[in-house]
Amino acid sequence: MSDSTTEPMVELPSQAALIRAAFEGQDVTALIQQQLDRLHADASEAGAYITLGLLYQLIGQKENALACQDAGLHYCRLYCQPVEGATLRLLTIVARGDLMTNTPVELMLEGQGVEIIRLYVDAIGGLTETVPDHDVALMAVGESDETRTILERLRGLGDRWPKPVLNDAASVLELSRDRLWRRLAGIPGLVIPPTVRISRGALIQVANGERPLSEVLPGGAWPLIVRPVGSHAGMGLVRVEDGVALSAYLDEARPEMAYVSRFVDYGGVDGGYRKYRIAFIAGRPFLAHMAIGDHWMVHYLNAGMAESSAKRDEEAAAMAGFDQAFAMRHAAAFVEMTARLGLDYYAIDCAETPEGDLLLFEADVSMIVHALDPVDLYPYKRPQMAKIFEAFAAMLRAKADRG
């Protein structure tokens, strides 16, 4: 594989700027019309299709988004986001999909002097014969059913790539819910319940008492957490107390395959649930956000953070004291977890149990880490996110220098 290319590379507008425009309530339909006008002038304009793919995602039209992305990829698999005065060129290896498919580097590198090139692999992980000039590459494909074939194909890519590569595909594959707990089992101070991938038919047998729960889930005990395979952001996620509740859920949701694990209560003494998103950059943890909710299934968008100054004050304090408090309490677990995962960059969603252990929900390389929240409500976030983004850019530069 050579470090030059004769294949076309299409320029794209700033993805971060488009996402921010939608986040701030700007008229996305007008932006969509601009791209449609480009296609009316030239139906083979690959950049317009890819940009439309993002814009349609931002208004919740995933089917249209992926159709536009497919159309763009029909014409071109190389795209760049130019940065005036860039001092580093990052090539990201990405897969077709939505914003949760690949590492969101565009949101993390805005203003960092890094030019981003996207190289889309095909459905089986096939690459172009040549690649554009770059300084460092990132395996940006996250783990999912849709990307597993790609990641399997790209194992050990760094051994044959012309430039340094961060995040080997083999390590990303270990982040699946049913593999992660095995990889991290036994780390002192870390709680990660066994998670199994199980068919609807097998779950029906458990619900009806025809099959012991312990036979399908190591150490299985009620209540359970059940989620359809492939779901994100709590979609279809439920807690079931017994076989009757499980049967009712299966009748209503009808998932073909599901992930099942034991529920671990992490409620605080005040009855609140605190969920942390932590980014790990070259082994160092950074707090990206802390959501505080009244329900065990807490996400930042449903936790009411914008409506509560008390919650925001607590999050601000958690960010300010993270290195001396949370990170210090779980330092040994963080070190061992990072060593076992073998990733240059990843993020986790986690909590603390009432006993003080670290409770791990999931880990991935494609979790959204951003600085899009309004400054007037979250004045403490921009400085915190700046630390994360500067550390991420510094990691890329250090890797490029070592190459």
Salt bridges, closest charged atoms under 4 A:
ASP3 OD1 - HIS134 ND1 3.53
ASP3 OD2 - LYS163 NZ 3.91
GLU45 OE2 - ARG38 NH2 3.18
ASP70 OD1 - ARG96 NE 2.46
ASP98 OD2 - LYS62 NZ 3.25
GLU106 OE2 - ARG118 NE 3.13
GLU110 OE1 - ARG20 NH2 2.77
GLU115 OE2 - ARG89 NH2 2.88
GLU143 OE2 - ARG148 NH2 2.37
ASP145 OD1 - ARG148 NH1 2.95
ASP145 OD2 - ARG197 NH2 2.74
GLU152 OE1 - ARG155 NE 2.74
GLU174 OE2 - ARG179 NH1 3.37
GLU174 OE1 - ARG183 NH2 3.48
GLU215 OE2 - ARG211 NE 2.76
GLU241 OE2 - ARG239 NE 2.68
ASP270 OD2 - ARG274 NH2 2.70
GLU314 OE2 - ARG274 NE 2.52
GLU315 OE2 - LYS381 NZ 3.81
ASP323 OD2 - ARG284 NH2 3.35
GLU336 OE2 - ARG340 NE 2.80
ASP349 OD1 - ARG277 NE 2.84
GLU352 OE2 - ARG329 NE 2.89
GLU352 OE2 - HIS330 NE2 2.70
GLU362 OE1 - ARG177 NH2 3.18
ASP373 OD2 - LYS381 NZ 2.92
